[in-house]
Amino acid sequence: FMNLSVFLSLKRATILFLVILAVLSSEAQSVVCTIEGSTTDRETKKLYLVESGADIRTMDEVVSIPVVNGKFNYTWKGERQLFLQLIPDNQYADGNIRAAYFITENQHVTVQMGRADADKVIVKGDGKETRMLQRCQQEIDAVYAPQMAAMDEKMDSLDQLLQHHMDSLTPSEQEQFLAEYHSPHSNNPLIASYRQTEQAYRELIEEENLATAKWLDAHPCMYGLFYMKDRLAISKSQTDALTSFLIRSYQQTYSKKYRQHPYHASIQSSLQSLTLQPGNQYIDYAVSLPDGKQAALSTLFTGEIIYIDLWASWCGPCRRHAKALMPIYEKYKDKGFQIIGIARESKAEDMQKAIQKDGYPWPCLLELNDQHQIWLKNGISNSAGGGFLITKAGKILAVYPSAEETERILLEYLGK
């Protein structure tokens, strides 16, 4: 017979195993969420269903829900609660989107949508987590919706004043006024009033976002995890009020909740990307080689100074930036300068066509459908492109430097 202490140890281990198994089962269960709704936007022919924060341009397949006579319905099935959004196809094409957001849980969701410039999106559901999401939004809206409405009215009034003033000017005067508008040193009272209102608007949005983060910290729920994932993915600094609060809330509260949810990996990548500043160490990650194999990015470093250029065939500014680097690359490639391009695409041929047209002389790797989450890891998940100039040892010298700044740094490190 085993002794009592061994028996009790085995019993505790069994209980612990059953508890862990129960947690895993509760977090990875079958979810059926039915979606039903209508839209008053007659131009909407279908709705794209994607995760919040996802970029349709990098997705090989997107769930498309037909809209017939202004109505739609869909049944979502999966194994996890996710934060999804419905995007009208015509609004996506115009770049002016008013999406509907909801949590996938065992529930029936009703959605009322409309035109991007006029109609409010209304989402209702009876799930536990959805009720928390709605409670959060209602309590925050009670405070900030009236202030936002007043600010919108003021901005609209100033827009009309600016347009009226422009209409009263000759073409040459309009050009001069626009130059003054874009100048940071303008003394024009109308321009000054517009800028002050814009700044007040930005500050109000930041205040509302921080209030939302504080509400979610006080009322931990699945929406809080989603909110952190999306907000931290677009944060650029660890020191701004919202980001620093979210980091603290995540470390103290949310890192211990919903532990098996894949959004934790996204949040960890975002937290790591916030350290990608000049003087700090660059990160290493897996990339796909032309032969289909995978390798660590650092194993491809051959130069003393390396430019990691993150771009996409559908990003005009990215391609213009890359073409501006070409003469600098030719000038310094034999002195220790290396460029590694990584293209974010949904189709491999799109990258090849862009390379052939632009004539990039350096190797380009393919990030197909975000398979390695490279953009998220680099802190630019909401952007088409970016880049880092680093040393062979991985020290960051500059974040997405221009061609002129790149050459200045190369002169310092590699000489003429």
Buried (B, 14 or more C-beta within 10 A) or exposed (E): EEEEEEEEEEEEEEEEEEEEEEEEEEBEEEBEBBBEBBBEBEEBEBBBBBBBBBBEBBBEEEBEBEBEEBEBBBEBEBEBBBBBBBBBBBBBEEEEBBBBBBBBBBBBBBBBBBBBEEBEBEBBBEBBBBBBBBBBBEBBEEEBEEBBEEBEEBBEEBEEEBEEBEEEEEEEEBEEBEEEBEEEEBEBEBBEBBBEBEEBBEEBEEBBBBBBBBBBBEEBBBBBBBBBBBBBBBBEEEEEEBBEBBBEBBEEBBBEBBEEBEBBEBBBBBBBBBEBEEEEEBBEBEBBEEEEEEEEBBEBBEBBBBBBBBBBBBBEEBBEBBEEBBEBBEBBBEBBBBBBBBBBBBEEEBBBEBBEEBEBEBBBBBBBBBEBBBBBBBBBBEBBBBBBBBBBEBEBBBBBBEBEEBBEBBEEBBEE
